[in-house]
Amino acid sequence: MITIDAQDKSLGRVASAAAKALLGKHNTDFTKHLVAKVEVKIVNADKIKVSGNKEKAMEYVRYSGYPGGQKIETYDQMTARRGKKEAIRRAVLRMLPKNKLQTPRIKLLTIEA
C-alpha cells in the first residue's frame, strides 16, 4: 500500500502521484496492459490546496445525453456538494488511460479526510 499525504499540497501534484502509482510505474516489472496490484491511500484530503482563482474558475462538466442536459459546476460548488475527496478522485480518474483498465485501477484508490 502506498500512502500519499495531501496536507498543504496542490490538487494536481497529489493526483499525478496517485495516478502514477495506480499505473504501477514505480515497479521494476511495469506492464502497461495489466492492473498493478497496489493500493493507493490518500490521507488529509480536506487540507489540500488549490492555487489562484481556480476555486471559482475550474469547472466540472457532465452531460446526460438529452437536449439541455449539460450540467456545469465550479470547484466550490462541487466540493460543497460532494467534498474534496470527489475533486481528488475526479482528478486522478482523468489522469488514468481511458480504457477498460480504468475502472479496476480507480477502485484501488481510497481517500480519507
KOLROKOL-101633 format. One line per 3 residues: their letters; for each residue x, y, z of N, C-alpha, C. Coordinates in steps of 0.02 Angstrom, whole numbers. Example, Ala and Ser with C-alpha at 12.3 -4.5 7.8 and 13.67 -1.06 7.14 Angstrom:
<atoms>
as> 660 -284 390 615 -225 390 660 -165 390  642 -112 354 684 -53 357 645 2 394
</atoms>
This chain:
<atoms>
mit> 42 -59 0 0 0 0 44 62 0  27 109 -43 63 172 -47 19 225 -16  47 264 30 10 317 64 37 384 40
ida> -9 428 20 10 495 -2 -23 545 45  18 589 75 -9 641 120 -24 703 79  -86 725 80 -108 781 39 -107 848 76
qdk> -82 849 136 -84 910 176 -38 963 145  -67 1022 131 -33 1080 102 1 1065 35  -27 1018 -3 -2 1005 -71 -57 1023 -120
slg> -37 1036 -182 -87 1056 -232 -123 994 -258  -182 1006 -284 -226 952 -308 -193 913 -364  -163 946 -412 -132 913 -469 -73 870 -451
rva> -32 893 -404 27 854 -384 8 790 -348  -42 795 -305 -66 735 -269 -98 686 -318  -138 713 -364 -172 670 -413 -123 636 -460
saa> -72 671 -482 -24 640 -528 18 587 -492  35 598 -429 72 547 -391 29 484 -382  -35 494 -368 -80 437 -360 -91 400 -426
aka> -99 437 -480 -110 404 -546 -48 365 -567  10 392 -554 73 358 -572 79 293 -532  61 296 -468 64 236 -426 12 184 -447
llg> -48 207 -465 -100 160 -487 -83 126 -553  -46 161 -596 -24 131 -658 31 79 -647  65 84 -590 119 37 -574 186 57 -602
khn> 194 121 -618 256 145 -649 315 145 -599  301 138 -535 355 137 -486 386 67 -480  354 16 -508 379 -53 -504 429 -66 -560
tdf> 477 -110 -546 525 -129 -597 494 -176 -648  441 -211 -629 407 -256 -676 343 -224 -704  348 -160 -723 291 -123 -750 269 -154 -816
tkh> 204 -169 -821 174 -193 -883 111 -152 -894  108 -117 -951 54 -69 -959 -14 -100 -974  -17 -163 -992 -81 -194 -1007 -110 -234 -948
lva> -78 -228 -889 -102 -262 -828 -115 -212 -773  -162 -228 -730 -176 -185 -672 -125 -201 -618  -90 -151 -592 -41 -160 -539 -77 -180 -475
kve> -49 -226 -438 -79 -249 -375 -55 -204 -318  -70 -141 -323 -50 -94 -271 -111 -51 -253  -120 -39 -189 -174 4 -166 -144 71 -147
vki> -178 125 -165 -154 192 -151 -203 225 -103  -176 253 -49 -218 285 2 -195 358 8  -242 403 2 -228 475 9 -258 498 75
vna> -216 526 118 -238 549 184 -237 626 185  -274 655 231 -280 728 240 -307 761 176  -358 732 147 -386 759 85 -420 826 96
dki> -445 840 155 -478 903 169 -430 962 173  -365 947 179 -315 1000 187 -277 1014 122  -306 994 66 -274 1004 1 -282 1076 -21
kvs> -234 1101 -60 -236 1171 -82 -252 1175 -156  -287 1228 -174 -299 1246 -243 -276 1317 -251  -229 1329 -297 -197 1395 -302 -237 1443 -346
gnk> -224 1506 -336 -253 1558 -378 -328 1563 -373  -359 1577 -430 -432 1587 -433 -467 1523 -455  -434 1466 -449 -461 1404 -476 -523 1380 -440
eka> -533 1400 -378 -593 1378 -342 -657 1403 -377  -652 1461 -408 -710 1487 -443 -706 1476 -519  -646 1466 -546 -637 1461 -618 -638 1389 -643
mey> -616 1341 -603 -614 1271 -625 -685 1244 -630  -701 1214 -687 -769 1190 -698 -770 1115 -710  -821 1082 -686 -833 1011 -697 -896 1006 -740
vry> -890 973 -797 -945 969 -845 -967 897 -851  -1033 886 -851 -1060 820 -865 -1121 829 -910  -1136 776 -947 -1189 780 -996 -1231 717 -992
sgy> -1297 726 -987 -1342 669 -978 -1358 634 -1044  -1346 667 -1100 -1362 638 -1165 -1426 665 -1193  -1464 702 -1154 -1526 732 -1177 -1515 805 -1196
pgg> -1557 833 -1240 -1551 904 -1256 -1560 947 -1194  -1515 993 -1183 -1518 1035 -1124 -1493 1000 -1061  -1461 943 -1068 -1440 904 -1010 -1368 915 -988
qki> -1337 968 -1014 -1268 982 -993 -1269 1020 -927  -1231 994 -878 -1228 1025 -812 -1156 1047 -800  -1148 1109 -779 -1082 1137 -765 -1082 1162 -693
ety> -1031 1142 -655 -1024 1168 -587 -951 1184 -573  -939 1233 -530 -871 1254 -514 -843 1209 -460  -778 1217 -447 -744 1179 -395 -777 1192 -327
dqm> -794 1256 -313 -827 1273 -249 -893 1237 -241  -934 1238 -294 -1000 1205 -290 -993 1130 -281  -945 1100 -317 -937 1028 -314 -910 1005 -246
tar> -863 1043 -218 -836 1023 -153 -887 1036 -97  -930 1085 -106 -983 1096 -56 -1034 1039 -59  -1046 1013 -118 -1096 960 -127 -1067 891 -111
rgk> -1007 876 -136 -979 808 -130 -917 803 -86  -884 859 -71 -824 858 -31 -761 858 -74  -704 871 -41 -641 875 -77 -617 806 -99
kea> -642 754 -69 -624 686 -91 -645 674 -163  -703 699 -182 -727 690 -251 -685 729 -301  -660 787 -281 -616 826 -326 -551 788 -339
irr> -524 757 -287 -462 717 -296 -476 656 -338  -532 622 -326 -549 562 -364 -557 578 -438  -592 633 -453 -602 651 -524 -536 671 -557
avl> -491 704 -520 -427 724 -549 -385 662 -564  -385 613 -519 -347 551 -531 -378 512 -589  -444 509 -591 -479 472 -644 -463 500 -713
rml> -458 566 -718 -442 597 -782 -369 587 -802  -326 570 -755 -255 558 -771 -241 485 -789  -289 441 -780 -280 371 -799 -300 362 -872
pkn> -271 313 -905 -289 300 -975 -363 281 -981  -394 304 -1035 -465 291 -1045 -473 224 -1082  -470 169 -1044 -479 102 -1073 -514 59 -1021
klq> -520 -6 -1034 -558 -49 -989 -522 -62 -923  -460 -41 -916 -424 -49 -853 -434 11 -806  -468 63 -830 -477 123 -790 -519 109 -727
tpr> -574 72 -734 -618 57 -678 -584 14 -625  -550 -41 -643 -517 -79 -591 -460 -41 -557  -428 4 -594 -374 43 -563 -401 94 -513
ikl> -456 128 -530 -482 180 -485 -512 148 -422  -532 85 -426 -558 50 -367 -504 37 -315  -441 40 -336 -385 30 -290 -367 94 -252
lti> -402 148 -266 -388 213 -234 -436 223 -176  -409 239 -118 -450 258 -60 -428 327 -36  -477 368 -19 -463 437 0 -494 448 69
ea> -454 474 115 -477 488 183 -471 562 198  -517 588 236 -518 659 252 -463 680 298
</atoms>
